[in-house]
Amino acid sequence: MNIGLIVVGDEILSGKRNDKHLPKVIELLSARGLALAWARYIGDDRARLTAALADAFAGGDLVLCTGGIGATPDDHTRQAAAAALGRPLVLHEGARELILERMRDVAREQGVPFEPERPDNAHRLNMGVFPEGAALIPNPYNKIAGFSVGDVHFVPGFPVMAWPMIEWVLDTHYAHLHGADRQHERSVVVFGSMEATLTPLMESIEARFAGFKVFSLPSVDHPRHGRHIELGVKGRGDPAPAFEALKAGLLALGARLGPELVR
């Protein structure tokens, strides 16, 4: 199962806020032996978001979607998800109870009466309106739940809420996948060579060692190594045989080798 990430919000695309979700999701997946296959950034545009979510629901991937599930006019994710599914939006009873519980907590903390019928409190129930048939994702920060439909999972844009909710999704629903994409890498810093010269060697290594990929990461201004290429192999098994063959090929080409890296 491929894993994708959708980050929603004009504030990301305008640069008002830096996206923190992509590196953190990669970290959370890596800790579980999983890997991110793709990521998309989408602004607060309901039509564009609906189209992207229709692709997500139809694609069969595990998709994590952050942002836009609030109840202000610039939040469109819940509505877009319902439109993409062709389902109505309904107030989820479990989400309703959690929101009411949160209201009671806030009233108690502030020392004021609990007034669920007050207009602002009644409006807060909209945060529990999800596509029909959605399941809840618990929010340990403030109890305002996210939701899932199949393998597409929706959490708030706030990292303090989103990240533990994503961990819950991965550990509750996908523990059987943990370790499925765990890969091992070995690479070496190569000086004085051009990628075009090394390409035939890279192709031959991939042809000889099924299941391993050869990667090339050139750098022109590295603070320590200067101009160089990090050349390596990665795969799910032991990369040593493919890596040794890669090094032998580099030496045969007269390449000058620097430090080796293991990941």
C-alpha positions, -999 to +999 in steps of 0.1 A: +000+000+000+014+034-010+012+062+015+004+098+005+001+131+022-022+160+014-015+193+031-043+219+028-042+256+034-036+289+016-012+299+044+012+272+032+011+282-004+014+319+003+044+314+027+026+328+057+034+295+075+061+269+068+048+234+063+060+212+091+039+182+082+059+167+054+092+162+073+073+150+104+052+125+085+083+111+069+098+108+104+067+091+118+066+067+089+103+059+089+101+050+126+076+023+116+095+010+087+072+028+062+078+054+035+059+082+019+052+077-018+038+111-027+026+145-013+004+173-025-002+208-014-036+223-020-050+257-011-084+265+003-101+259-030-131+236-026-133+225-063-096+217-065-097+199-031-127+179-041-109+167-072-078+158-053-099+139-027-118+121-054-084+108-067-074+098-031-106+078-024-104+061-058-066+054-057-064+027-030-035+044-011-033+052+025-037+090+025-032+114+054-048+148+049-040+177+072-059+210+075-092+226+066-115+205+089-126+234+111-159+253+109-149+287+095-156+299+059-121+291+048-123+255+059-135+233+030-120+198+037-151+182+052-174+195+025-149+186-003-146+150+011-184+146+011-187+159-024-159+136-036-177+106-021-211+117-032-224+114+004-242+139+026-227+156+056-241+145+089-234+153+125-215+123+139-230+114+172-197+104+187-181+136+176-210+156+190-206+140+224-168+148+224-175+184+214-201+188+242-176+172+266-150+198+255-175+226+261-182+213+296-144+212+303-139+248+291-169+261+310-156+244+342-121+258+336-135+293+331-159+290+360-189+298+339-222+280+332-223+253+306-246+267+279-247+243+249-275+263+232-255+295+231-249+304+194-211+301+195-214+267+212-241+255+188-217+265+159-189+244+174-210+213+167-202+219+130-168+205+137-184+171+141-202+172+108-185+146+086-194+126+054-219+100+062-203+068+074-171+084+086-151+069+116-135+091+143-099+098+149-094+108+186-078+141+193-058+139+226-052+177+226-088+190+228-111+161+220-123+176+187-121+145+165-108+141+131-123+115+108-116+086+084-133+073+054-117+040+043-080+045+040-082+084+038-077+101+071-084+137+080-067+156+109-064+193+118-036+215+105-022+222+139+009+200+144+002+196+182-030+179+173-023+164+139+009+144+147-004+123+176-036+117+156-015+104+127+004+082+150-028+068+163-040+060+128-008+043+119-006+022+150-043+014+153-052+006+117-019-002+100+003-020+125+003-049+101+022-028+076+049-017+099+083-026+085+069-032+050+091-004+035+121-006+058+151+000+035+188+000+040+213+023+022+250+024+016+266+052-003+300+068-010+311+103-018+326+105-053+349+133-064+358+144-099+332+124-118+302+134-139+267+118-136+267+111-173+299+091-170+285+071-141+251+063-155+260+031-174+275+017-142+244+027-122+222+009-148+243-022-147+241-024-109+203-022-109+202-049-136+225-072-116+209-067-082+171-070-084+152-051-057+179-025-053+179+010-066+210+031-073+207+068-064+229+098-073+228+130-053+251+156-068+262+187-048+281+218-061+287+237-029+287+213+000+303+230+031+326+200+038+331+181+005+326+208-020+316+196-055+309+159-054+283+131-060+269+109-033+264+076-051+247+047-034+223+017-034+191+012-013+167-017-009+150-039+016+177-065+019+214-064+026+229-037+003+265-048+008+269-070-023+254-043-046+274-016-029+307-034-032+300-040-069+292-003-072+325+007-056+345-018-078+329-002-108+338+033-096+374+024-090+376+008-125+364+041-139+392+059-120+368+077-097+382+092-065+362+080-035+356+098-002+337+089+030+311+061+030+277+065+046+253+038+061+216+045+067 
